[in-house]
Amino acid sequence: MSERFRDMFDDWQDDEGPPDEFDELDRIEPRRLDEKEVRVVGVYEHQESGIPPQFFVLLQDNRGRRVPIWIGKYEALSISMALEGDVPDRPMTHDLLKNVIERLGGSVERIIVDDLWQSTFYAKITIVRNGESIEIDSRPSDAIALALRTRSPIYVAEPVFESIADAM
């Protein structure tokens, strides 16, 4: 199963191009997507002989549909710490980001995993400050780590669920 899991997106090809460039995000109207709230089931390690360990975070909606996202070991540590309620003596990167947002008068409203293109997931963080919403492009692992620290909801776009179902 682990080999199937790892290879499930290898042959993924999408007719659409990559997401909009970062500098264009402020000028475009956000896409309206059918999205579902998810919870973080956990962070898991996959180990094969002769290969360094790999990690993934598993998201699940209320219908039981799951989204596995491969992440780096440091992001895995950060997400695991947030899930377990561990607070480091000194702020880690995601703690720092949370502190900066809050000290500047903002709050994380939500995050969404909104795209899957060529085996890469994309996410956006919505920050609210002075009544204005700002969407910021992010790696899903960073967005999830931040959402857990700020207790913000996590969403997955319905087309992402559909892409995963098609790939399996």
Stockholm file with secondary structure:
# STOCKHOLM 1.0

chainA/1-168         MSERFRDMFDDWQDDEGPPDEFDELDRIEPRRLDEKEVRVVGVYEHQESGIPPQFFVLLQDNRGRRVPIWIGKYEALSISMALEGDVPDRPMTHDLLKNVIERLGGSVERIIVDDLWQSTFYAKITIVRNGESIEIDSRPSDAIALALRTRSPIYVAEPVFESIADAM
#=GR chainA/1-168 SS CHHHHHHTTTTCCCSSCCCCCGGGTTTSCCCCCCEEEEEEEEEEEECCTTSCCEEEEEEEETTCCEEEEEECHHHHHHHHHHHHTCCCSSCCHHHHHHHHHHHTTEEEEEEEEEEEETTEEEEEEEEEETTEEEEEEECHHHHHHHHHHHTCCEEEEHHHHHHHHHHC
#=GC SS_cons         CHHHHHHTTTTCCCSSCCCCCGGGTTTSCCCCCCEEEEEEEEEEEECCTTSCCEEEEEEEETTCCEEEEEECHHHHHHHHHHHHTCCCSSCCHHHHHHHHHHHTTEEEEEEEEEEEETTEEEEEEEEEETTEEEEEEECHHHHHHHHHHHTCCEEEEHHHHHHHHHHC
//
